[in-house]
Amino acid sequence: MPYLNNDGDSRLNNFPTEPKMYVAESTSIDGNRNYLVIGVVGLVLTISSILIAMAVS
C-alpha cells in the first residue's frame, strides 16, 4: 500500500510527495503577441454577443 510507512509498523504516511520545483521562463515577444491577439478576439466576441443580445431584446 502506498500510504504506509516503510518502517514496517503499518502507520499511515500523511505527508504527500512534493513535486520538483522549477523556475518559470519568461515569455518571448511572439508569445506576448499571441496573448494579445487572443485577448482582442475574446473582447470582440464578448462585445458582439452583448450587442446582439441588446438588439434582440
Secondary structure as GFF3:
##gff-version 3
##sequence-region A 1 57
A	DSSP	alpha_helix	29	56	.	.	.	ID=ss1
###
